[in-house]
């Protein structure tokens, strides 16, 4: 039971800071007669929210700064494998999201943030960092100490990660990438690794939006059948690369199973 209270605490911390900043932002904007829904205001509030989460995580000793950001020995071969996995995952995840045609209630807000410097900073760097601290480092470590089987631990954190986004169009993608980043964290035990890979994924999203715009979809290029074939081929390639990665690093014990 104590484990579940800790997990709930992380969720409350994540959502509570956003709610707090939203309320404070509305009050300040009302006093200054500024539109609280403007892109600049949203970017600043998002920045403050992310910073506050990080400060509370380390300031309240929920996470150890030294342990979280300990020196990590980068293996170029392993890094290449992981980069390939993330790049291959983008096509089926985004393609599936398009095929589902879910409502995107945050489309206008994200469109503004993706062309705002502070917004890009949040989307590419600060947002991924805070999310990895909460949903991978925080949640998976708690579930590990509770002796949860790795698969279930990763699924629980990924479902939470997907649902907490609140935007129907983002939930499937967040869940699937949560599975991938959770598995990578389980294999590497490195916040640096999942943060950088998460940041890369978001950066590609920003660049795609900047180049082609929000209305351009993969289905416009390939059609439904072509997109389906592309999803299938990239998924097969992803599974093949994942199996090759496991084979190449099979001697490396899954650190997620190790006790502290």
N, C-alpha and C positions, 0 to 999 in steps of 0.2 A: 504493500500500500504506500509506503514511504516513497518508493520509486516513482509511482504514478503522480504523487503530489509534486515531485521534483520536475517531472515532465510537464505537468500543468503549469508549474511556476515559470518555466521557460516560455510557454505559449502566452501566458498572461503578461510577462515582461515584454515580449515582442509586440503584442497587440496593444498593451497598455501605453507604451511609449508613443505609438502612433496616434492613439486616441487623445493622449495628453497634448501632443503637439498640435493636433487638429483643433482641439478646444482653445488652446492658447493662441493659435494662429487666427482663429475666427474672432476672438476677443480683441487682439491687437489690430487686426485689419479693420474691424468695426470702428475702433477708436481712431485709426489713421485714415479711415474712409478709403480703404484699398479693397479691391476685389479679392476675396480669399481663394477664389478658384483660378486666379491667374497663374500662368506657368512659373513665373519667378517665385511667387509665394509657395507654390507646391514644391518646387525644387529646394527652397530653403528649409521648409518644414521637413522634407524627406531627409535632408542632410542632417538637421538637428536630431531627428528621430534615430537615425542610424548611429550617430555619434553617442547619443545618450544610452542606447542599448549596449554599445561596446564599453562605455565607461562603467555602467552598472554591472556588466558581466565580470569585468576584472576588478573594479573597485570594491564590489561586494564579495569578491573571492569565489564567485560561482565557478569561474574558470581561472586557471593559473596562467598568467601572461607568459612566464618563462617556459612552462611546459607546452603551451599551445603553439608558441612560435620558436620552439627550439630549432637548432640548426638541422637542416635536412640535406642529406647527401643525394644530389640529383644523379640519376642514371640515365644517360642520353637515350639508350635503347628503350628503356621502360617509358621514358617521357614521350618518345616517338609513338609507341604503341598507344598510350593514353590519349595523345592528341588525335591520333587516327580514330579512336573510338568515339570521341566527342564529335569530331567532324562528320563521321558516318551517321551518328545518331541524329544530327540536325535534320536531315532530309525526312526520315520516317516520322519523327516526332512532329515536325511542322506540317508535313503532308497529312498526317492523321488529323491534326487540329483543323486543317482546312476542310477535309472531307466531312468532319463532324458538324461543321457550320454552327458552332456554338456562339452564343451572344457575347460580344466583347464590350462590356460596360465601361472599360477603361481606355478605349481606343483614342478618344480625343485627348485625354490627359497624357497618355504615353506619346502621342504624336508631338505634343508640345515639349515634353521633357527630352525627347530624342534630338531636338535641335537647340536645346539650352545647355550651355557649358556645365552648370551645376547639375542639371538633370542627367547629363551623360556621365558625369563623375559618380553620381549615385547609382545609375543603372549598371555601369561597367565595373566599378571598383568597390564602393562602400556597401552597396546593396548585397552583392555576392559575398563579401566578407562577413557581414552580420548574419546572413542566412546560413552560411557554412558554420559559423560559430554556434548558432542556435540548433540547427537541424542535423548537422553531422557531428561536430565536436561535442556539443552539449547532449543532445538526445541519444546518439549512438553510444557514447561513453556511459551514460546512465543505464541504458538497456544492457550494455555489456556487463556492468557490475551486477545487474540483476540476473545474470546468467541466461539471458535470452539467446535463443538460437539466432545466428547472424542474419539468416534470411528474414525471419520475423521482425527483427530489430530494424532492418533496412526498410521493410515494407511499412512498418508503423511510422517511422520518421518521414517516409516519402508520402504517405497518405496525408499526414499532418501538414507537410510542406505544400502539397497540392491544394488542400482544402483551405488553408490559411490565406492563400492568395485572393480568394473570394470572387474572382472574375472567372465565369464559366469558360471563356476561351483560353484561359491560362492553366486551368486545373489539370487537364490531361498531360500537357507538356511538362508542367512543374512536377507532377507525379513521376513521369517516366525519367526525366533528368534527375529527379531525387533518387530513384533506384540506381542510376548509373553513378552519380556522385557518391552515394552511400556505399556502393560496392568498391569504388576506388578508394574511399577513405578507409574502408575495412581492410583493403589490401596494403595500403601505404601508411596508414595512421598519420597522415600528413595534412594539416589544414592548408599549408602552402599550396600543395598540389591541387586539392579540390577548389580552393579559392581561385587560382590562376585558370583552371579549366572552366570554371563557372564564369569568370570574367571574360574569357575568350568567347564562350557561347553568346554572352550578352553583347559583346563588342561586334560580333558578326551580325547580330540582330540590328544593332544601331547602324552599321555600315550598309546593310541591305536596305533599311528604311531610307537612309540618306541617298542612296544611289537610285533606287527604284520607286520609292514612295510607299505609303501605307496601303494603297489600293492594288498594288501589284502582287499577284499570288502565283504560286507554282502551277496551279491549275490553269492559269491563263496561258502559260507556256506549253504545258504538256497535255492538257485535257484530262478528264477523269480517268480514262484507261491508261494513259501515259503516266500519270501521277501514281496510279496504283502499281504499275510495273516498276517505276522508280523506287517506290517505297519497298516493294518486295526485294528488288536487287540490292538496295542499300542495307536492308535488314539482314539479308543473307551474308553480305560482306561484313557487317558488324559482328554477327555471331561467329563467323570464321576468324575475324581478328581477335575477338575476345577469347576464343579457344586457343588461338596461337599465343596470346599473351599469357594465359594460364600455363601453357606448356613451357613457354620460355622462362617463366619465373616460378615453376612449380616447387623449386627448392626453397622458395621464400615463404615462410610460415605466415598465414593470415594473422596479422598482428592484432586484429579485432578479438581474437580468442585469448590473447595473452592477458593474464591478470597483472595489475600494477604491483 
